[in-house]
Amino acid sequence: VHIVQSGTEVKKPGDSVRVSCKTSGYSFLDYNVHWVRQAPGQGLEWMGWIRPGSLKTGASERFQGRVTISTDTSANIVYMDLSGLTYEDTAVYYCACPIRAATFFDYWGQGVLVAVSS
Amino acid sequence: QSALTQPASVSGSPGQSITISCTATSSDVGIYNLVSWYQQHPDKAPKLIIYEGDKRPSGVSARFSTSKSDKTVSLTISGLQAEDEAYYYCCSYALSDIWVFGGGTKVTVL
């Protein structure tokens, strides 16, 4: 399993951001992909998930209405769009893939920094 | 407000054992076999070290073990080594396809 995420993003307050997660080495359609973020000096925060094969998604209440998780199944890529950015959205955003079972995350991307700055 | 509470920090000397607690504060999280643990070194992605309550992925040291008491799940690191200095997070699958992380515990090797 190999996961590669897109590069650093610098955005202004109020902007939207799209980060991507390209996976390989497993059956992309059959396993969920999750998004987890980590603000500077803070802990891990689960954001949401998608099942590429069914396009079913779910998200933490904290992000509902602001986060959209989508996929390009032809390219094995999952996208996470976050709108209405504030300074508090400055964080490293990880995608994580539960392969052995759906309830834990055994493969992680390298993370992508989204910095919100005026 | 995380539904899983961890101590902010735990420390120990090399060779000692330390325990990190993870206490569920709501009824739909913290079910033992749905809890996983992650180790994170600075500027690195988290690494799975325990899944389904007490299972270790291949390559993870047997010095990592878990136990459960009521609504608290605990991770024990035996024979503490310098390389164990990191942050540790518990995580639980809750009902309705929601996951929750604990606040994280910084382990310091003295």
Contacts between the chains, C-beta under 8 A, distances in Angstrom:
chain1	res1	chain2	res2	distance
A	34	B	99	7.1
A	36	B	46	7.8
A	36	B	101	7.5
A	43	B	2	7.7
A	43	B	87	7.7
A	43	B	89	6.4
A	43	B	101	6.3
A	43	B	102	7.4
A	43	B	103	4.9
A	43	B	104	3.9
A	44	B	38	7.3
A	44	B	40	7.7
A	44	B	46	6.5
A	44	B	89	5.3
A	44	B	91	7.6
A	44	B	101	4.4
A	44	B	104	6.9
A	45	B	101	6.5
A	46	B	91	7.6
A	46	B	98	7.7
A	46	B	99	4.4
A	46	B	100	6.5
A	46	B	101	5.9
A	49	B	97	7.2
A	49	B	99	7.9
A	58	B	96	7.8
A	58	B	97	4.3
A	58	B	98	7.0
A	60	B	98	6.8
A	94	B	45	6.0
A	94	B	46	7.3
A	96	B	46	7.8
A	100	B	51	7.2
A	101	B	51	7.2
A	101	B	52	6.9
A	102	B	93	7.8
A	103	B	34	5.4
A	103	B	36	7.2
A	103	B	51	7.8
A	103	B	52	7.3
A	103	B	93	4.1
A	104	B	36	3.7
A	104	B	48	6.3
A	104	B	51	4.3
A	104	B	52	7.1
A	104	B	91	7.0
A	104	B	93	7.6
A	105	B	36	7.2
A	105	B	38	7.6
A	105	B	46	7.6
A	105	B	48	6.3
A	105	B	91	7.6
A	106	B	48	4.9
A	106	B	51	7.2
A	106	B	57	6.6
A	108	B	45	4.2
A	108	B	46	5.9
A	108	B	47	7.5
A	109	B	45	6.8
A	110	B	45	6.0
A	111	B	45	5.7
